[in-house]
């Protein structure tokens, strides 16, 4: 129930705004509930807090794709792939966007 999870996660974010795991979970809940723009903002913050998180780059790429930022999405997918080579989800997403 992603929409319901966002309520608790928003509260947690207010208590710990620089905690990447909370922001990632909130981004996922927002993304799954169709709120792509706020999800993109959360994933961008996660990338800012933890720039070496391959999953954060991947999630940000998917949100960028859905909000029409194709070039930005491709860039974050390439970073995710460099950080974690051989991850099929990352590679398929890049093929879909760059193909």
N, C-alpha and C positions, 0 to 999 in steps of 0.2 A: 504494500500500500504506500507507494512513493509520495503521494500528495499529503498523506497524514504524517509521514516521516519528516517532511520539510518543517512542520511546526516545531517539533522537538529539536531538530538540527539547527534551526534559526536561533532558538534560545541558547543552545550550546555554543553557537558561533559568537553570540554576544558576550558570553562568559570568557571564551578563549578565541579571540579573533585571529590569532596567528597560528592556530593548530591546523596543520594541513589535513590531517585525517578527518576532522570534522567538516572542513570545507569540501574535501573530496566526496564524502558521503552526501553532503547537501547537494553538491553538483550532480551527483548520480541521481538522487531523488528528483531534483528539478528536471533533469534531462528525461527521465522515464515518465514524468508526468506531463511532458510536452512543453515545459517552460524553458526553451532552449537558450534564450538570451541571458536570463539570470544564471543558468547553468554554465554558460560560456564565461561569464564573469567570475564565477566560483573557481572553475578550472584554471583560469588565467591567474588567479590569486594563488592557487596551489603551485603552479609553475613558478611563480615569483618566490614563494616560500621555499619550495624544494625543486630547484631547477634541474636536478639530476633524476627526477621521477619520470621514468619512461611512460608509466600509465597516465600521469597527469598530462603529458604532451599528447598522448593518444586521445584521451577524453576531450581535451581542448580542441584537437583537430576535428573530431566528430561534431562537436558543437559549432565550430567555425564553418564546417561544411554545411550544416543545416541553416546557418544564418547568412549564407551566401559569401563567405570569405574563403573561397577555394584556394587561393595562393597561400594564405596563412595556414590553412588546414594542411596543405602539402608540406609546408615547412616544418610544422610540428610532427607530422608523421615521419618525415625523414629523420628528425632528431630522435624520436622514439625508437626507430629501427636501428639507428647507430648505437643507442644505449642498450638495446636488447635485441641483437640480431637473431633472425630465425623465428620471430614471433609471427605466426600465420595471420592473426587478426590484423596486425599492423601492416603487414605486407599486402594483404587483400584490400585493405582500405586505401592504401597508396595506389595500387593497380587500378582500383575503381576511379579514383580521382585524377590520376595522371594519364590514364589510358585513353 
